[in-house]
């Protein structure tokens, strides 16, 4: 039977093969099936044509970010492959490898002290929204757990409503349904990062602690190194866990509170003593970065102070245990960025983003209230307030004078890409430095309106700014007591602006500039609770008599102008920082057009620009620095305040300065650059790494490369 069927099939097929060009008859059933298939295909094509219309700008942004990341990783792969096949792409020999060939080996133990933000924080106790994250990083690291968190709340009136979701990093937004916009996990994250507004310690039910070990700050995120390059080069000459330590701490807290809550200062003291004993009684080299510099300054005073306020090490502890301190990107005298952060949760980059697309950060679109959330959290961090400018008008200038006068200003990109390798070992003239300030208004850290800058101090309102603020405080307190002002503004995005009478806000901006002295009064007015807490831990003045017993209190220990260096003449102090990058110095503000009760009433006026040769760009005056810290704050103490035997340095500890002229990477293949002078990227600068290795493992090199530190008396001389 099977043979008959095969024969029949063969007979049926063969004629078709030879008569393929003849028309064949198709029955009605087959024609119906073909018609239905064609109709279904047409419907599918129409459906596919409609899909691109649903493509949103968020989708485009996500794809662009994906393409950029993919391109970046491909370039990194090429960078690692090209040296083996193409000339001209050879990877420079690392300082650790080269110095090892010279015979340099590990000698002095090394302690690394990270700065603000760069250290990881892990969860030990949290709210229900953070369930399952015990001992997982909520800040720093891979952010893997944050990316997994896609939980969100819903206020849909119809539970079965079909909603669309937008995924942006670890933010999850719910749109296009009868629901309010909910982004539960980011709010949960911010709630855990915030501290108690009155005590500056843990809020009830939440405990975040610093990640211990070298991994605490080697990378901030995958591919974004902080200390990793320096650690790797130290390892190449013999350093390891027994002679290298990362002094991790909770960078959100005030410095004394790190001891009160975590005993961090006591543990650092014990670690240094242990490393000193177990490494053949070799003194320790301490390498702090950024805010870690003033944290270490606080430690130096704490460790020799008798208990219970101090560590009880005695007057000779520092001289016995510390060989050298290599300050990288120091913030000795603060940064103006801290003022704008606390005043309006802004900086130059944030103001630029807001100018391009106000809806991204403001509450009109998507009701994100991003800056309000940022302000609510950062105002609970005493660390931000520790970076406010110190020294008042004597250091930062007044209404008619600023120390930057007479320095060139050239903000062109060409200027910063022309630095040669030889520049880093030679003194540059003032003209070559590229910052000539025609305007002498840098001392006005906050001004309202460009017109204010054109007025001399005699043309400004005659009412003393400090007295005016006191009057406004009285009005504010009376209004709050009698009328419970803006009580409806409470809630999740609460800031102290919500308790202010909105009628008093314009009075702050009535053609009044604020200097480094009066800006503290301004913050006392707009954020009285924050400043009351902060000023119990920090001080911003200049001491006339350091023998006054009041300076034995811990609130003065992190201010180099209100404390003495230890009696340890054999210690050497290095100030190493980048120069040649425009750095924020002062700001022009305006009243915010958004008058909602929960909004921030002030913002940087990014529409204001100066002349072609002016340092005023986008409402921000720029000066020389490392993009974060002005050169005056980074170098003044080593160049002036501690040079020789002074009231701040009675034992005459030797100070050295090296300024690293910023040289941007020539191409994307160089990553963040091997000669960068930027505030964080400098930790990957090969010249800086070599200097650290030589100080830690060999005789002290000569690093004296002084350029002109802007001060009232000009450039320091030897």
C-alpha positions as CSV (number, residue, x, y, z in Angstrom):
1,X,0.0,0.0,0.0
2,X,2.8,2.4,0.9
3,X,4.5,1.7,-2.4
4,X,1.3,2.6,-4.3
5,X,1.1,5.9,-2.4
6,X,4.7,6.8,-3.2
7,X,4.1,5.9,-6.9
8,X,1.0,8.0,-7.0
9,X,2.8,11.0,-5.4
10,X,5.5,10.7,-7.9
11,X,3.1,10.7,-10.8
12,X,1.3,13.7,-9.3
13,X,4.5,15.7,-8.8
14,X,6.3,15.1,-12.0
15,X,3.8,16.9,-14.3
16,X,4.0,19.9,-12.1
17,X,7.8,20.0,-12.5
18,X,7.6,20.1,-16.3
19,X,4.4,22.3,-16.5
20,X,5.4,24.8,-13.9
21,X,4.7,27.7,-16.2
22,X,1.2,26.7,-16.8
23,X,-1.6,28.2,-14.7
24,X,-2.9,25.9,-12.0
25,X,-6.4,25.7,-10.8
26,X,-6.9,26.6,-7.1
27,X,-10.1,25.5,-5.3
28,X,-12.2,27.9,-3.3
29,X,-11.0,26.6,0.0
30,X,-7.4,27.2,-0.7
31,X,-8.2,30.7,-2.0
32,X,-10.1,31.5,1.3
33,X,-7.1,30.4,3.4
34,X,-4.7,32.5,1.3
35,X,-7.0,35.5,1.7
36,X,-7.2,35.1,5.4
37,X,-3.4,34.8,5.7
38,X,-2.9,37.9,3.6
39,X,-5.4,39.9,5.7
40,X,-3.6,38.8,8.9
41,X,-0.3,39.8,7.4
42,X,-1.6,43.2,6.5
43,X,-3.0,43.7,10.0
44,X,0.4,42.7,11.5
45,X,2.2,45.2,9.2
46,X,-0.2,48.0,10.2
47,X,0.4,47.1,13.9
48,X,4.1,47.3,13.4
49,X,3.8,50.7,11.6
50,X,1.9,52.0,14.6
51,X,4.5,50.9,17.2
52,X,7.1,53.6,16.4
53,X,4.6,56.2,17.3
54,X,4.7,55.0,20.9
55,X,8.5,55.7,21.1
56,X,9.1,58.4,23.7
57,X,12.0,60.7,24.5
58,X,12.8,58.6,27.5
59,X,13.3,55.6,25.3
60,X,15.6,57.6,23.1
61,X,17.6,58.8,26.1
62,X,18.0,55.2,27.3
63,X,19.1,54.0,23.9
64,X,21.6,56.9,23.6
65,X,23.0,56.0,27.0
66,X,23.2,52.4,26.0
67,X,25.1,53.3,22.8
68,X,27.5,55.5,24.7
69,X,28.2,52.8,27.3
70,X,28.7,50.2,24.6
71,X,31.0,52.5,22.6
72,X,33.0,53.3,25.8
73,X,33.5,49.6,26.6
74,X,34.6,48.9,23.0
75,X,37.1,51.7,23.2
76,X,38.5,50.3,26.4
77,X,38.8,46.9,24.8
78,X,40.6,48.5,21.8
79,X,42.9,50.4,24.1
80,X,44.0,47.2,25.7
81,X,44.4,45.4,22.4
82,X,46.1,48.1,20.3
83,X,49.5,48.3,22.1
84,X,50.2,44.7,21.0
85,X,49.7,45.4,17.3
86,X,49.9,49.2,16.6
87,X,52.8,51.5,17.3
88,X,52.0,54.8,19.0
89,X,49.4,53.3,21.4
90,X,51.8,51.9,24.0
91,X,50.6,52.0,27.5
92,X,52.8,54.1,29.8
93,X,54.7,52.2,32.4
94,X,53.1,52.6,35.7
95,X,55.0,54.4,38.5
96,X,54.9,51.3,40.7
97,X,56.5,49.1,38.0
98,X,59.2,51.7,37.2
99,X,60.1,52.4,40.8
100,X,60.3,48.7,41.6
101,X,62.9,48.3,38.9
102,X,64.8,51.2,40.5
103,X,64.9,49.1,43.7
104,X,62.2,51.0,45.7
105,X,60.3,48.8,48.2
106,X,57.7,49.3,50.9
107,X,59.1,51.0,53.9
108,X,56.7,53.2,55.9
109,X,53.1,52.0,56.6
110,X,50.5,54.0,54.6
111,X,47.1,55.1,55.8
112,X,44.6,56.4,53.2
113,X,41.9,58.8,54.4
114,X,39.0,59.2,51.9
115,X,37.0,62.4,51.4
116,X,33.3,63.1,51.2
117,X,30.9,61.0,49.2
118,X,33.6,58.6,47.9
119,X,33.3,56.0,50.7
120,X,30.8,53.2,50.6
121,X,27.9,52.9,53.1
122,X,26.2,49.6,54.0
123,X,22.8,48.9,55.7
124,X,22.7,47.4,59.1
125,X,19.1,48.3,60.0
126,X,16.4,49.8,57.9
127,X,12.8,50.4,57.1
128,X,10.5,47.8,55.5
129,X,11.1,49.3,52.1
130,X,14.8,48.2,52.4
131,X,14.0,44.6,53.4
132,X,16.6,42.1,52.1
133,X,19.4,44.6,51.9
134,X,21.2,43.8,55.2
135,X,24.9,44.6,54.8
136,X,24.3,45.6,51.2
137,X,25.7,48.8,50.0
138,X,23.2,51.6,49.7
139,X,26.0,54.1,48.6
140,X,29.0,53.3,46.4
141,X,30.1,50.1,44.9
142,X,28.3,48.3,42.0
143,X,24.8,49.6,43.0
144,X,23.7,46.1,41.9
145,X,21.1,45.9,44.7
146,X,19.7,49.3,43.8
147,X,19.3,48.3,40.2
148,X,17.4,45.2,41.3
149,X,15.0,47.3,43.4
150,X,12.0,48.0,41.1
151,X,9.4,48.1,43.8
152,X,7.1,51.1,43.6
153,X,3.8,52.2,45.1
154,X,0.6,52.8,43.3
155,X,-2.3,55.1,43.9
156,X,-4.4,53.8,41.0
157,X,-8.1,54.4,41.2
158,X,-8.6,51.2,39.1
159,X,-6.3,48.4,40.2
160,X,-6.6,46.8,36.7
161,X,-5.5,50.0,35.0
162,X,-2.9,49.4,32.3
163,X,0.2,51.5,33.2
164,X,3.4,52.1,31.4
165,X,6.7,52.2,33.3
166,X,9.9,54.1,32.6
167,X,13.1,52.7,33.9
168,X,15.9,55.2,34.4
169,X,18.8,53.7,36.4
170,X,17.2,52.5,39.6
171,X,14.4,55.0,39.3
172,X,11.0,53.5,38.4
173,X,8.3,55.9,37.2
174,X,4.7,54.9,36.6
175,X,2.8,56.9,33.9
176,X,-0.1,56.8,31.6
177,X,-2.8,55.5,33.9
178,X,-5.1,56.8,36.5
179,X,-2.3,56.8,39.1
180,X,-0.2,59.4,40.7
181,X,3.6,59.3,39.9
182,X,5.2,57.0,42.5
183,X,9.0,56.4,42.8
184,X,9.1,54.6,46.1
185,X,12.6,53.1,46.0
186,X,14.5,56.4,45.4
187,X,12.5,58.0,48.3
188,X,13.4,55.0,50.4
189,X,17.0,55.4,49.6
190,X,17.0,59.1,50.5
191,X,15.2,58.3,53.7
192,X,18.1,55.9,54.7
193,X,20.8,58.3,53.6
194,X,19.4,61.2,55.7
195,X,20.4,61.8,59.3
196,X,18.4,63.1,62.1
197,X,17.8,66.8,61.6
198,X,18.4,67.8,65.2
199,X,21.1,65.4,66.4
200,X,23.0,64.8,63.2
201,X,23.1,61.0,64.1
202,X,21.0,58.0,63.0
203,X,17.2,58.6,62.7
204,X,15.1,56.0,64.5
205,X,15.1,52.5,63.0
206,X,17.9,53.2,60.5
207,X,21.6,52.4,60.7
208,X,24.1,52.9,57.8
209,X,27.7,52.2,58.5
210,X,31.0,52.8,56.6
211,X,32.2,49.8,54.5
212,X,35.5,48.6,56.1
213,X,38.7,47.9,54.3
214,X,40.4,49.0,51.1
215,X,37.2,48.2,49.2
216,X,35.5,51.1,51.0
217,X,36.8,53.6,48.5
218,X,38.8,51.9,45.8
219,X,36.0,52.4,43.3
220,X,33.0,54.5,43.7
221,X,31.2,52.6,40.9
222,X,32.3,50.0,38.4
223,X,34.9,51.6,36.2
224,X,35.1,54.8,38.2
225,X,38.2,54.6,40.3
226,X,39.0,56.6,43.4
227,X,41.9,55.1,45.3
228,X,42.2,51.9,43.1
229,X,45.1,53.1,40.9
230,X,47.2,54.4,43.9
231,X,46.5,51.1,45.8
232,X,47.6,49.1,42.8
233,X,50.9,51.0,42.4
234,X,51.6,50.7,46.1
235,X,51.1,47.0,45.9
236,X,53.6,46.8,43.1
237,X,56.4,47.9,45.4
238,X,55.4,45.5,48.2
239,X,52.5,47.1,50.1
240,X,49.6,44.9,51.3
241,X,47.1,44.6,54.1
242,X,49.6,44.6,56.9
243,X,51.2,47.9,55.9
244,X,48.4,49.7,54.1
245,X,45.1,50.7,55.6
246,X,41.9,52.6,54.5
247,X,40.6,54.7,57.3
248,X,37.0,54.5,56.3
249,X,34.4,56.5,58.2
250,X,30.8,57.7,57.8
251,X,31.5,60.9,55.8
252,X,28.0,62.2,56.5
253,X,28.6,62.8,60.2
254,X,30.4,65.7,61.9
255,X,34.0,64.6,62.8
256,X,33.4,64.4,66.5
257,X,30.2,62.4,65.9
258,X,32.2,59.7,64.1
259,X,33.9,59.1,67.4
260,X,30.7,59.4,69.5
261,X,28.7,57.0,67.4
262,X,31.3,54.6,65.8
263,X,34.6,55.3,67.8
264,X,36.2,55.8,64.4
265,X,38.9,58.1,65.7
266,X,39.8,55.6,68.5
267,X,40.0,52.8,65.9
268,X,42.3,54.9,63.7
269,X,44.5,55.6,66.6
270,X,44.8,51.9,67.5
271,X,45.4,51.0,63.8
272,X,48.3,53.5,63.5
273,X,49.8,52.2,66.7
274,X,49.5,48.6,65.5
275,X,51.1,49.3,62.1
276,X,53.9,51.2,63.8
277,X,54.7,48.3,66.0
278,X,54.3,45.5,63.5
279,X,56.3,47.2,60.8
280,X,59.5,47.6,62.7
281,X,58.6,50.8,64.5
282,X,58.5,52.7,61.2
283,X,56.5,55.9,61.3
284,X,53.3,56.1,59.3
285,X,52.7,58.1,56.1
286,X,49.1,59.4,56.1
287,X,47.5,60.3,52.7
288,X,44.2,62.1,53.1
289,X,42.1,63.4,50.2
290,X,39.6,66.3,49.9
291,X,37.5,66.5,53.1
292,X,39.7,63.7,54.6
293,X,42.3,66.4,55.0
294,X,40.4,68.4,57.6
295,X,39.1,65.1,59.1
296,X,42.7,64.2,59.7
297,X,43.4,67.7,61.1
298,X,40.7,67.1,63.6
299,X,42.2,63.7,64.5
300,X,45.7,65.2,65.1
301,X,44.2,67.5,67.7
302,X,41.9,64.8,69.2
303,X,44.5,62.2,69.6
304,X,46.7,64.3,71.9
305,X,43.8,65.8,73.9
306,X,43.1,64.2,77.3
307,X,39.9,62.1,77.6
308,X,36.9,62.3,77.6
309,X,37.0,64.8,74.8
310,X,40.2,63.5,73.2
311,X,42.1,60.2,72.6
312,X,44.6,60.6,75.5
313,X,47.7,60.0,73.3
314,X,49.6,62.8,75.0
315,X,51.6,65.7,73.5
316,X,54.2,63.5,71.7
317,X,51.9,61.0,70.0
318,X,52.0,62.5,66.6
319,X,55.8,63.0,66.7
320,X,56.2,59.3,67.6
321,X,53.9,57.7,65.1
322,X,53.6,60.0,62.0
323,X,56.4,60.6,59.4
324,X,54.6,62.6,56.8
325,X,51.1,63.8,55.7
326,X,50.5,64.1,52.0
327,X,47.3,66.1,51.5
328,X,45.7,65.6,48.1
329,X,43.2,68.1,46.9
330,X,42.9,69.7,50.4
331,X,39.9,71.8,51.3
332,X,41.6,73.6,54.2
333,X,39.7,76.8,53.9
334,X,36.4,75.4,52.4
335,X,34.8,75.7,49.0
336,X,32.1,78.1,47.8
337,X,30.3,75.1,46.3
338,X,29.2,74.2,49.8
339,X,27.4,77.6,50.1
340,X,25.3,77.1,46.9
341,X,24.6,73.5,47.9
342,X,23.1,74.4,51.3
343,X,21.4,77.6,50.0
344,X,19.7,76.2,46.9
345,X,20.9,72.6,46.4
346,X,22.7,73.8,43.2
347,X,26.1,74.1,41.6
348,X,27.2,75.3,38.2
349,X,26.4,72.0,36.4
350,X,22.9,71.7,38.1
351,X,22.1,75.3,37.1
352,X,23.1,74.5,33.5
353,X,20.9,71.5,33.3
354,X,18.0,73.5,34.7
355,X,18.6,76.2,32.1
356,X,18.4,73.7,29.3
357,X,15.3,71.9,30.5
358,X,13.7,73.3,33.7
359,X,11.2,70.5,33.9
360,X,13.8,67.9,34.6
361,X,14.6,69.2,38.1
362,X,11.5,71.3,38.9
363,X,8.2,70.1,40.0
364,X,6.1,71.2,37.0
365,X,6.8,68.1,35.1
366,X,6.5,64.6,36.6
367,X,6.4,66.2,40.1
368,X,9.9,64.9,40.8
369,X,11.0,67.7,43.2
370,X,14.5,66.5,42.8
371,X,16.3,69.5,44.3
372,X,13.9,69.7,47.3
373,X,14.7,66.0,48.1
374,X,18.4,66.6,47.7
375,X,18.2,69.6,50.0
376,X,16.2,67.7,52.6
377,X,18.9,65.1,52.8
378,X,22.1,67.1,52.5
379,X,21.1,69.6,55.1
380,X,21.2,66.8,57.6
381,X,24.8,66.1,56.7
382,X,27.3,68.1,58.9
383,X,30.0,67.1,56.4
384,X,28.6,69.6,53.8
385,X,28.7,72.4,56.4
386,X,32.3,71.5,57.3
387,X,33.2,72.7,53.7
388,X,31.8,76.2,54.1
389,X,34.4,78.9,53.5
390,X,36.6,79.6,56.6
391,X,38.5,82.8,57.4
392,X,35.7,85.2,56.5
393,X,36.5,88.4,54.5
394,X,40.2,88.3,55.5
395,X,40.7,85.2,53.3
396,X,37.9,85.4,50.7
397,X,37.5,89.2,50.3
398,X,34.9,91.7,51.0
399,X,32.4,93.8,49.0
400,X,35.2,95.7,47.2
401,X,38.2,93.4,47.3
402,X,39.1,89.9,46.5
403,X,42.5,88.0,46.5
404,X,42.1,87.0,42.9
405,X,42.7,90.5,41.6
406,X,45.6,90.6,39.1
407,X,45.4,87.0,37.8
408,X,44.7,86.2,34.2
409,X,41.4,84.6,33.1
410,X,41.2,82.5,29.9
411,X,38.4,79.9,30.0
412,X,39.0,78.7,26.4
413,X,39.4,74.9,26.0
414,X,42.6,75.6,23.9
415,X,44.2,77.2,26.9
416,X,43.9,74.0,29.1
417,X,44.9,71.6,26.4
418,X,48.3,73.2,25.7
419,X,50.0,72.3,29.0
420,X,53.2,70.4,28.2
421,X,55.0,67.9,30.3
422,X,57.6,70.4,31.2
423,X,55.0,72.8,32.7
424,X,54.6,70.7,35.8
425,X,58.2,71.3,37.0
426,X,58.4,75.0,36.3
427,X,56.9,78.2,37.8
428,X,54.5,79.9,35.4
429,X,54.0,83.6,35.2
430,X,50.8,85.2,36.2
431,X,49.8,85.7,32.5
432,X,50.3,82.1,31.7
433,X,48.2,81.0,34.6
434,X,45.2,82.3,32.7
435,X,43.1,84.0,35.4
436,X,43.2,87.8,35.2
437,X,40.3,89.2,37.2
438,X,39.2,92.7,36.1
439,X,36.3,92.6,38.4
440,X,37.0,92.8,42.1
441,X,33.7,91.3,43.2
442,X,34.7,87.8,44.0
443,X,34.3,88.6,47.6
444,X,30.6,88.7,47.1
445,X,30.0,85.0,47.3
446,X,26.3,85.4,46.7
447,X,24.8,88.4,44.8
448,X,21.2,88.9,43.7
449,X,21.2,90.3,40.1
450,X,24.1,91.3,37.9
451,X,23.3,95.0,38.7
452,X,24.5,94.4,42.3
453,X,28.0,93.6,41.0
454,X,28.3,97.0,39.3
455,X,27.7,98.9,42.6
456,X,30.4,99.8,45.0
457,X,29.9,99.2,48.7
458,X,29.0,102.8,49.2
459,X,26.2,102.5,46.7
460,X,24.6,99.5,48.3
461,X,21.9,99.8,51.0
462,X,23.3,101.4,54.1
463,X,21.6,99.0,56.5
464,X,24.1,96.6,57.9
465,X,23.5,93.1,56.4
466,X,23.9,91.4,59.8
467,X,21.4,93.7,61.4
468,X,19.0,93.2,58.6
469,X,19.1,89.5,58.9
470,X,18.5,89.8,62.7
471,X,15.4,91.9,61.9
472,X,14.2,89.3,59.4
473,X,14.8,86.6,62.0
474,X,12.6,88.4,64.5
475,X,9.9,88.8,61.9
476,X,10.2,85.2,60.9
477,X,10.0,83.9,64.4
478,X,7.0,86.1,65.2
479,X,5.2,85.0,62.0
480,X,5.9,81.3,62.7
481,X,4.6,81.6,66.3
482,X,1.5,83.6,65.6
483,X,0.4,82.2,62.2
484,X,2.1,78.8,62.0
485,X,3.3,79.9,58.6
486,X,3.1,77.4,55.7
487,X,2.0,74.6,57.9
488,X,0.4,73.1,54.9
489,X,3.8,72.8,53.3
490,X,4.8,69.9,55.5
491,X,5.3,66.5,54.2
492,X,7.8,64.4,52.5
493,X,9.8,67.2,50.8
494,X,10.1,69.4,53.9
495,X,12.8,72.0,54.0
496,X,13.2,74.9,56.4
497,X,12.1,77.2,53.6
498,X,8.6,75.8,54.3
499,X,8.6,77.6,57.7
500,X,9.5,81.0,56.3
501,X,7.1,83.7,55.6
502,X,7.0,84.1,51.9
503,X,6.7,87.9,52.2
504,X,10.2,88.0,53.8
505,X,11.9,86.1,51.0
506,X,12.1,89.0,48.6
507,X,13.8,91.1,51.3
508,X,16.8,88.8,51.2
509,X,17.3,89.6,47.5
510,X,16.9,93.4,47.6
511,X,20.3,94.3,45.9
512,X,22.2,92.7,48.8
513,X,25.5,90.8,48.2
514,X,26.8,88.4,50.9
515,X,30.4,87.9,51.7
516,X,32.1,84.9,53.4
517,X,31.2,86.5,56.7
518,X,27.6,87.5,56.1
519,X,26.7,84.4,54.1
520,X,26.8,82.5,57.4
521,X,24.2,85.0,58.7
522,X,22.2,84.3,55.6
523,X,22.3,80.5,56.3
524,X,21.4,81.1,59.9
525,X,18.3,82.8,58.7
526,X,17.1,80.4,55.9
527,X,18.2,77.3,57.8
528,X,18.2,78.1,61.6
529,X,17.8,74.5,62.8
530,X,20.6,73.2,60.6
531,X,23.0,76.0,61.6
532,X,22.2,75.6,65.3
533,X,23.2,71.9,65.0
534,X,26.2,72.6,62.8
535,X,27.7,75.4,64.8
536,X,27.9,73.2,67.9
537,X,30.5,71.1,65.9
538,X,32.2,73.6,63.6
539,X,33.6,77.0,63.4
540,X,34.6,79.3,60.5
541,X,36.6,82.2,62.0
542,X,40.3,83.2,62.5
543,X,41.8,82.9,66.0
544,X,43.6,85.9,67.4
545,X,44.9,84.1,70.4
546,X,45.2,80.3,70.1
547,X,46.2,80.1,73.8
548,X,42.6,81.0,74.7
549,X,41.1,77.9,76.5
550,X,38.0,78.0,74.3
551,X,40.1,76.7,71.3
552,X,40.5,73.4,73.2
553,X,36.9,72.6,72.3
554,X,36.5,70.1,69.4
555,X,34.4,72.5,67.2
556,X,37.6,74.4,66.3
557,X,39.9,71.4,65.5
558,X,39.0,71.1,61.8
559,X,39.6,74.8,61.1
560,X,43.4,75.3,60.4
561,X,42.9,79.0,61.3
562,X,41.7,78.2,64.8
563,X,43.9,75.3,65.8
564,X,47.7,74.6,66.1
565,X,49.6,71.9,64.4
566,X,51.0,69.3,66.9
567,X,54.4,69.8,68.4
568,X,56.2,67.5,66.0
569,X,59.0,69.3,64.1
570,X,60.1,66.1,62.3
571,X,56.8,65.6,60.5
572,X,56.6,66.9,56.9
573,X,53.4,68.2,55.4
574,X,52.7,68.2,51.7
575,X,50.0,70.0,49.8
576,X,49.4,68.4,46.4
577,X,46.5,69.6,44.2
578,X,45.5,70.3,40.6
579,X,45.5,73.7,38.9
580,X,44.4,75.0,35.5
581,X,40.7,74.1,35.7
582,X,37.9,76.8,36.0
583,X,36.5,76.4,39.6
584,X,33.4,77.9,41.1
585,X,34.1,81.0,43.3
586,X,30.9,83.1,43.6
587,X,27.3,83.1,42.4
588,X,24.7,85.4,41.0
589,X,21.2,84.4,42.2
590,X,17.6,85.3,41.4
591,X,14.2,84.6,42.9
592,X,12.7,81.4,41.7
593,X,9.7,81.9,39.4
594,X,8.1,78.8,41.1
595,X,6.2,80.2,44.1
596,X,4.8,76.9,45.3
597,X,5.1,76.4,49.1
598,X,7.4,73.4,48.9
599,X,9.8,74.9,46.3
600,X,13.2,76.4,46.9
601,X,12.7,80.2,46.5
602,X,16.2,80.9,45.1
603,X,18.2,79.7,42.1
604,X,21.4,80.5,40.3
605,X,20.7,82.9,37.4
606,X,22.3,80.9,34.6
607,X,21.4,83.6,32.0
608,X,24.0,86.0,33.3
609,X,27.3,86.0,31.4
610,X,30.2,88.4,31.5
611,X,32.3,89.9,28.8
612,X,34.5,87.8,26.5
613,X,37.5,88.1,28.8
614,X,35.4,87.8,32.0
615,X,35.4,84.9,34.4
616,X,31.6,85.1,34.7
617,X,29.8,82.2,33.0
618,X,26.3,81.1,33.5
619,X,25.8,83.1,36.7
620,X,29.0,81.7,38.3
621,X,32.3,83.5,38.7
622,X,35.2,81.1,38.0
623,X,38.8,81.1,39.3
624,X,41.8,78.8,39.2
625,X,41.6,75.4,40.9
626,X,40.9,71.7,40.4
627,X,37.2,72.1,39.4
628,X,36.1,71.8,43.0
629,X,38.6,73.5,45.3
630,X,40.0,77.0,44.5
631,X,43.7,77.1,44.6
632,X,43.6,79.6,47.5
633,X,41.8,77.1,49.7
634,X,44.1,74.2,48.7
635,X,47.4,75.9,49.0
636,X,47.2,78.9,51.4
637,X,48.1,77.0,54.6
638,X,51.2,75.3,53.2
639,X,52.3,78.5,51.3
640,X,51.5,81.0,54.0
641,X,49.7,79.9,57.2
642,X,52.1,77.1,58.2
643,X,55.2,78.3,56.4
644,X,58.0,78.6,59.0
645,X,57.2,79.1,62.7
646,X,53.8,80.8,62.9
647,X,51.0,80.9,65.5
648,X,49.3,78.0,63.6
649,X,52.6,76.0,63.4
650,X,54.6,76.8,66.5
651,X,57.0,73.9,66.1
652,X,58.0,74.8,62.6
653,X,56.8,71.7,60.8
654,X,58.2,71.7,57.2
655,X,55.6,72.3,54.5
656,X,55.9,71.5,50.8
657,X,53.7,72.4,47.8
658,X,53.3,70.8,44.4
659,X,50.7,72.0,41.9
660,X,49.9,69.6,39.1
661,X,49.0,71.4,36.0
662,X,45.9,69.8,34.5
663,X,46.4,68.1,31.1
664,X,43.2,66.6,29.8
665,X,43.3,63.2,28.0
666,X,44.2,63.5,24.3
667,X,41.5,60.9,23.4
668,X,38.8,58.7,24.9
669,X,41.4,55.9,24.9
670,X,43.2,57.6,27.8
671,X,40.1,57.4,30.0
672,X,40.2,60.1,32.7
673,X,43.8,61.0,31.9
674,X,47.2,60.1,33.4
675,X,48.1,63.8,34.0
676,X,44.7,65.1,35.2
677,X,44.5,67.7,37.8
678,X,40.8,67.3,38.5
679,X,39.7,66.9,42.1
680,X,39.1,63.1,42.0
681,X,40.9,62.2,38.8
682,X,44.2,63.5,40.3
683,X,44.3,60.2,42.3
684,X,45.2,58.6,39.0
685,X,47.8,61.1,38.0
686,X,51.1,59.2,37.5
687,X,53.3,62.1,38.8
688,X,51.3,62.3,42.0
689,X,51.4,58.6,42.5
690,X,55.2,58.6,42.0
691,X,55.5,61.4,44.6
692,X,53.4,59.4,47.1
693,X,55.4,56.2,46.5
694,X,58.7,58.0,47.0
695,X,57.6,59.6,50.2
696,X,56.3,56.3,51.6
697,X,59.1,54.1,50.4
698,X,62.2,56.2,50.1
699,X,64.0,59.4,50.9
700,X,61.8,62.5,50.8
701,X,61.8,64.0,47.3
702,X,61.9,67.7,46.7
703,X,58.4,68.6,45.5
704,X,58.5,72.4,45.9
705,X,56.7,73.7,42.8
706,X,54.9,76.9,43.9
707,X,52.7,79.0,41.7
708,X,51.1,82.2,42.8
709,X,48.6,81.5,45.6
710,X,46.2,84.5,45.5
711,X,46.4,86.2,48.8
712,X,46.2,89.8,50.0
713,X,50.1,90.0,50.0
714,X,50.7,88.3,46.7
715,X,52.7,85.2,45.9
716,X,54.6,83.7,48.9
717,X,58.4,83.8,48.7
718,X,61.0,81.5,50.1
